[in-house]
């Protein structure tokens, strides 16, 4: 597996994986949900953060968006912290190490930049992600939970001190 920065040629694959992962898990009612449309817009994210992909056998199988505090796209990162969100793995290859590899790359980038912690948001009741993050050393930080603007959705926050 290779972890690399996404290119515009990867965006359709990333958008497909976002829809398959989020809609397949039943997180949203359909592709027209306002937040679903927002997170499927990979070019928007790439212009504001760094989009990484995991590639296996020449195929994009997973993606994550990462940013540092002060980049202007972060939601919950404080001073000296890195943040990632929208970690998605193609449902056909989930539980094969792609998510863990992407998180490890995010953490390595954060360490190289001198960050003190990595933070993330996830969904309430999202079983797979909420099981993964504690296994990787992340702890819940409920005092930092983040409300998605213009929705009634509150995203739980996890943090890992580096």
N, C-alpha and C positions, 0 to 999 in steps of 0.2 A: 504494500500500500504506500502511496506517495501523498504527502500533504503539501499543498502549494497554494499560492494566491490564485483566485479565480480570474479568468479572462472573460471578456464579453461573450466569447463563443460558448462559455459554460453556463451563462445565465438561463437559457431555456431549460437545461437539465436541472439546475438548482430550483427554478420555479416549479418544475414538475415534481421534484422530490418534496418541496415544501407542501404543495397541495396534497400529494399522496400521503405524506406523513400526518399532516394536521387533519385533513378530512377523513382519512382512513381510520384514524384513532377516534373520530367523532368529536373533535375539539370545537368545530364550528359547523353550522348548518349547511353551508355550501360555499362555493367559490366566490359568490357575490357578497358575502359578509364583509363589511368595511375593513375590519382588521385583517381578514384573510387576503383581501386585495392588496392591502398595504404590505404585508410580509412577503407576498409573492412578487413584489416589484424589486427584483435584485439590483437593477441599475441604480435605483434610488439609494439602497443600502451601500452599494459599492462606491458611490460618490461621497459618502459620509463616514464610512468605516472601512475596514479591511475584510473582504469576504474570502474565506479559505475554503478549499475543497479537499476531500479525500478521494483519491482516484485509485481504482484497482483494475488491472488489466486494460488500461486505457479508457475506463468508464468512470464518470463522476458518480460516486455512491453516497456522498454526504457533504454537508456544508455547515459553516458557522460564520457569524459576523462578529468581529472583535473591534474594540475601540478603547482608547485611553481616556481618562478623565481630562476634560478640556478640549476634546476633539469636536464637541458640539453635537454629537449624535448619541452620546451616552445617556442612559436614563438613571442609573443608580450608582455609577462609579463615583467615588469621592476622590479627593486629592490623593495622588500617588497610587491609584488603583486602576486596574484594567477591568473591562467588562466584556462578556460575550453574551450573545443571545441568538435565537433562531438556529440552534443546533438541531439539524435534521439529518436523518439517515433514511435512505431508500427502504421502504418496508420489506422489499425482497431480500435485503441483506442486513437487517437489524440484528443486533446481538452478535456481531462478528468482529468487534473491536474498533470500528470506524469512529464512533463517538468518543471513546476513550483516547484514541490517537489524536483527534482534533483538539480535545481538551488539553492533552499534554503539550501540543504545539502552542496553544494559547498561553499556557502557563510558562513555557520556555520563553516566548516573546515578552511576556510581562517581566520575568526575571531579568532578561537582557536589558530591559528598559529601566530597571531599578524599581519596579512597582512593589508595593508592600502587600497587595492582596489582589485576588481576582474575584469579581462578583458576577452574578447572573440572575436573570429572572426566569421563572418557569410557570407552568399553569397549575392551579389548584386541582388536585385529584388526578394529575397526569402521572400514572403509575410508573412507567418505565423511566422517565427522566428523574422523578423524585426518588427512585431507588438508586439510580446511577450516581447522582451527585454526592450523597453521603459516602458511597463506596470509594469515591475519588478524593475524599477528605474535605468536602464542603459541608458547612454547617448552616442551618436555617438562621436567618437574620430578620425575624418578623417585624422588627421596628423599622425596617427599610422597605417593606412591601410597597409595590409601585402600582398605582391605578392607571389603567390605559385611558388616555383622554377620550372623552365623548362616548365612553362605554360604562357598563357597570362591572367591568372585569378588574379584579385586583390580582396582580401577579406576585407570588411568593418570591422572596429574594434569598439566595444562598451566597456564602462567602467562604473563601479559602485564604488564609493568611500565608504569605510566602516567606 
